């Protein structure tokens, strides 16, 4: 099991908390919480070792389009990069709905 954290600049506050997905075989959950600062932070707990660069690439792409000041917790059980991107987008939509 690996854990790591990434930080990104942010310009606006997210409206509310959101929780999407479930931790299970091949999936993940994303918990999004508004942050008062000017940064976004992401903490990842994953059952699959050795993919830190892949996580960074997925998150870099996501935060190149999303500028919310949030704290995101991701609990992963082997999700693909596509599933990670989908869950992140779902969390933002749930927060902004």
N, C-alpha and C positions, 0 to 999 in steps of 0.2 A: 504494500500500500504506500502510495506517495501523497504528499501534501505540498502545495506551493501556492504562492500569492503573486498577483500582478496588479499594477496600478496604472491608471490612465487619467489624463486631464479631463475635466468636465466643466460645463458652463451652465447647466440648469438642474434644478432639483426634480427628482421623480415625484409624482403625486402621492403614491401610496405603495404599501407592501404588496408583494405578489409571490405566489408559490405555484409552480407548475412541475409536472412530471412526478415519477415515483422511482425510488431506488429499487432496482430489480435486475434480473438477468438482462444485460445488454441495454440498460436505460439509465437515466439519471434524473435527479431533481434539481431545480434551480429555485433558490430563495432570494428574492430581490427586496432590498430595504433602502428607502431614501437616506441620503447622506447629506449632512449640513455643509460639508466642505466643498472644495473645488476639485475634488478627485473622485474617481471611481476605483473601487478595489474589488478584486475577485479572489476568493479563497477556494481552492479546489482540493477535494479529497477523492482520490481515484484508486480503484482496486487494480489498475493496470499500470505497471511500472515502465519507465523509459519513453514516455510520450510528451515530455514537457515542451519540447519545441513545437509539436503539433498543436498542443493547447495554446501556446503563445500565438501561433499563426492564426488560429480560429478567433481568438480574442482580439488580436490586432485588427483583423478584418471587421469584427463586430463593432469595436469602438472607433473605427474610422468613420462609421455612420451614425453611431449613437453617442450623444454627449451628456447623458444624464449622470448626475452626482449620486451614485448608488454604492451600496455594498452588496455584493453578490456572493452567495455560498453555493457551490456546486458539489453535490455528492454523486459520484459516478460509479457505475457498475459495468463499465465497458462499452459505453455509447460511442457511436461513430461520430466523426466531425460534423457530418450533416445533421445528425440528431442533436448535437450540442448547439449548433446554430439555430435550429428550429426552436428548441426550448428557450434559448436566450430571447429570441423574437417573441415567443409566446409570453414570457415573463414581462417584457416591456409592454406588450399590448394589454395584459391583465392589469398592470400598474397604471396605465393611462386610460383605461376604460371607465 
